[in-house]
Amino acid sequence: MSTWRNWSGLETASPSEVLAPTDPASVAEIVARAAGTGRRVKMVGTGHSFTGISAPEDIMLRPDRMIGILEVDRAAMTVTAAAGTPLRVLNTELARMGLTLHNMGDIAEQTVAGATSTGTHGTGGVSASLSAQLSGLELVSGEGELLRASRTENPELFAAARIGLGALGVLTSLTFDVEPLGVLEAHEQPISWAEGLARYDEFVADNHHVDMYWFPHTDGMQVKTNNRLDNEPSQAEPLSRLRAWWDDDFLANRVYSVINRVGNARPDSVPRLNELAVKFLSERRYSDIPHRVFTTPRTVVFKEMEYAVPRAAGLAALREARDRIERSQWRISFPVEIRQTPADDITLGTSTGRESMYLAFHVNARTDHRDYFAAMEQIMVAHGGRPHWGKVHTRTAEQLAEVYPRFEEFLTLRDRLDPHRVFANAYLTRVLG
Ligand SMILES: Cc1cc2nc3c(=O)[nH]c(=O)nc-3n(C[C@H](O)[C@H](O)[C@H](O)COP(=O)(O)OP(=O)(O)OC[C@H]3O[C@@H](n4cnc5c(N)ncnc54)[C@H](O)[C@@H]3O)c2cc1C
């Protein structure tokens, strides 16, 4: 029997069988057979979700034989990729064709289907989640039927399956809206807590993408703004290889790993280590093609909880989070990340119907996260927060129905598409019933 384990090591499962389908027809055959024999099927991505959302409890489908670009439509400016394509492959292929996604998250290891199925998002822009950049998809339902969806074809399925939690079917391909490859200028600067909060609205109004970090036990923040330039990619001024390695690999991963080890062994040292980290923050500017600005490799393994609260409540929620951390005995070595997204129209999208601020709380993979996350979750929930589907949380279907106006619509669709619950697992039973 094989063992499946997610990236952070928090979730494990023992699938009874592992299969690697190559195309929609083989997926449909496996699912139809499972439905007929009362078995369950789970297509996994790269396991980068911190929750057990992709835990395969019976038949596990591997994505690695469904990779690559399937179609490029330059008139419509769309690109279709097989569902198991890693984002980094999509980004590289798009760049090679002079194209790019509009927005993305911090890393590019996930599969396109895994990332969109949990609502993976970046910050700012006209659309922030990868799901909001989809213009079409193809999936195999729980009865083995191959369905297509777009704004005009099966629109109800399109609204829901862009963030389908793996509950509606196995995605076989995804069509993304793309843009001509441009250049983003990144500007990173250290800033105080007081200035960061006072100028937050101004930062968001004046920049395309704003990402902020607060270092617990300190008054220090870092703000990163990314803005589109009119330059051609050949005019970009990227960091030198040495500077990129020094900042984004040596300091951000290797030195940070040592700091985390020290912090784990001697939690009392964490506030001083965080103060030191804040002192070492420096201002830098560079420009590059979008995926090289948005994403960096992450090798320090952590656990994360992230909530989307209504934008208007965001700063109050952040202040309460800081206040709670300062009144506690916890020693939090990871910064709190603050991002912002426009509203979207995805049935169970964390930003559905409302502009949102995302607050993300992290701890080292070896640190006990439970008290810290529980206290932060309580604050986020009090502000009408919606948990990221792929990050640690404790919400149940009953509680989630209160913050998602179209929750019932999703459940009705699930009943229709997966009547035998071929795609169920413990996580889906908790969050959907
Ligand atoms: C280091 C790190 C950084 C991260 N940064 C960000 C970030 O910046 N922004 C953000 O929002 N999130 C971020 N995340 C969260 C991550 O993007 C999501 O959890 C994402 O879902 C992981 O994708 P995956 O390919 O690993 O999918 P998995 O975690 O393996 O699966 C996720 C879900 O997708 C389903 N799925 C996978 N393939 C298919 C398919 N073909 N058909 C139907 N369902 C499918 C699975 O069954 C499961 O339900 C980060 C996570 C890590 C570990």
The ligand as a Tripos MOL2 file, in Angstrom:
@<TRIPOS>MOLECULE
LIG
   53    58     1     0     0
SMALL
NO_CHARGES

@<TRIPOS>ATOM
      1 C1          4.7020   27.0390   -0.1680 C.3       1 LIG1
      2 C2          3.2670   27.3030   -0.5310 C.ar      1 LIG1
      3 C3          2.9130   28.5510   -1.0530 C.ar      1 LIG1
      4 C4          1.5810   28.8010   -1.3760 C.ar      1 LIG1
      5 N1          1.2570   30.0470   -1.8710 N.ar      1 LIG1
      6 C5         -0.0440   30.3470   -2.1070 C.ar      1 LIG1
      7 C6         -0.4280   31.6430   -2.5670 C.ar      1 LIG1
      8 O1          0.4010   32.5220   -2.7980 O.2       1 LIG1
      9 N2         -1.7520   31.8950   -2.7350 N.ar      1 LIG1
     10 C7         -2.7170   30.9590   -2.4610 C.ar      1 LIG1
     11 O2         -3.9020   31.2570   -2.5910 O.2       1 LIG1
     12 N3         -2.3820   29.7090   -2.0850 N.ar      1 LIG1
     13 C8         -1.0720   29.3840   -1.9030 C.ar      1 LIG1
     14 N4         -0.7420   28.1130   -1.4920 N.ar      1 LIG1
     15 C9         -1.8010   27.0940   -1.4310 C.3       1 LIG1
     16 C10        -1.8400   26.2500   -2.7240 C.3       1 LIG1
     17 O3         -1.7690   27.0670   -3.8590 O.3       1 LIG1
     18 C11        -3.1680   25.4860   -2.8120 C.3       1 LIG1
     19 O4         -3.3730   24.7400   -1.6770 O.3       1 LIG1
     20 C12        -3.2670   24.6110   -4.0770 C.3       1 LIG1
     21 O5         -4.5330   24.0240   -4.0910 O.3       1 LIG1
     22 C13        -2.2360   23.5180   -4.1730 C.3       1 LIG1
     23 O6         -2.2640   22.9470   -5.4760 O.3       1 LIG1
     24 P1         -1.8300   21.4300   -5.7170 P.3       1 LIG1
     25 O7         -1.5650   21.2200   -7.1500 O.co2     1 LIG1
     26 O8         -0.7530   21.0700   -4.7710 O.co2     1 LIG1
     27 O9         -3.1880   20.6760   -5.3520 O.3       1 LIG1
     28 P2         -3.5180   19.7010   -4.1400 P.3       1 LIG1
     29 O10        -3.2700   20.4150   -2.8750 O.co2     1 LIG1
     30 O11        -2.8710   18.3900   -4.3420 O.co2     1 LIG1
     31 O12        -5.1030   19.5520   -4.3600 O.3       1 LIG1
     32 C14        -5.9770   20.6190   -4.1200 C.3       1 LIG1
     33 C15        -7.3910   20.2530   -4.5760 C.3       1 LIG1
     34 O13        -7.4220   20.1930   -5.9870 O.3       1 LIG1
     35 C16        -8.0400   18.9820   -6.3750 C.3       1 LIG1
     36 N5         -7.5570   18.5960   -7.6950 N.ar      1 LIG1
     37 C17        -6.2870   18.4330   -8.1120 C.ar      1 LIG1
     38 N6         -6.2900   18.0680   -9.4120 N.ar      1 LIG1
     39 C18        -7.5790   17.9970   -9.7930 C.ar      1 LIG1
     40 C19        -8.2280   17.6880  -11.0030 C.ar      1 LIG1
     41 N7         -7.5670   17.3660  -12.1110 N.pl3     1 LIG1
     42 N8         -9.5800   17.7240  -11.0370 N.ar      1 LIG1
     43 C20       -10.3130   18.0670   -9.9520 C.ar      1 LIG1
     44 N9         -9.7350   18.3540   -8.7610 N.ar      1 LIG1
     45 C21        -8.3980   18.3430   -8.7010 C.ar      1 LIG1
     46 C22        -7.6520   18.0000   -5.2930 C.3       1 LIG1
     47 O14        -8.4770   16.8500   -5.2970 O.3       1 LIG1
     48 C23        -7.8850   18.8920   -4.0970 C.3       1 LIG1
     49 O15        -9.2680   18.9660   -3.8420 O.3       1 LIG1
     50 C24         0.5790   27.8040   -1.1740 C.ar      1 LIG1
     51 C25         0.9380   26.5630   -0.6580 C.ar      1 LIG1
     52 C26         2.2770   26.3130   -0.3310 C.ar      1 LIG1
     53 C27         2.6350   24.9710    0.2360 C.3       1 LIG1
@<TRIPOS>BOND
     1     1     2 1
     2     2     3 ar
     3     2    52 ar
     4     3     4 ar
     5     4     5 ar
     6     4    50 ar
     7     5     6 ar
     8     6     7 ar
     9     6    13 1
    10     7     8 2
    11     7     9 ar
    12     9    10 ar
    13    10    11 2
    14    10    12 ar
    15    12    13 ar
    16    13    14 ar
    17    14    15 1
    18    14    50 ar
    19    15    16 1
    20    16    17 1
    21    16    18 1
    22    18    19 1
    23    18    20 1
    24    20    21 1
    25    20    22 1
    26    22    23 1
    27    23    24 1
    28    24    25 2
    29    24    26 1
    30    24    27 1
    31    27    28 1
    32    28    29 2
    33    28    30 1
    34    28    31 1
    35    31    32 1
    36    32    33 1
    37    33    34 1
    38    33    48 1
    39    34    35 1
    40    35    36 1
    41    35    46 1
    42    36    37 ar
    43    36    45 ar
    44    37    38 ar
    45    38    39 ar
    46    39    40 ar
    47    39    45 ar
    48    40    41 1
    49    40    42 ar
    50    42    43 ar
    51    43    44 ar
    52    44    45 ar
    53    46    47 1
    54    46    48 1
    55    48    49 1
    56    50    51 ar
    57    51    52 ar
    58    52    53 1
@<TRIPOS>SUBSTRUCTURE
     1 LIG1         1 GROUP 0 **** ****
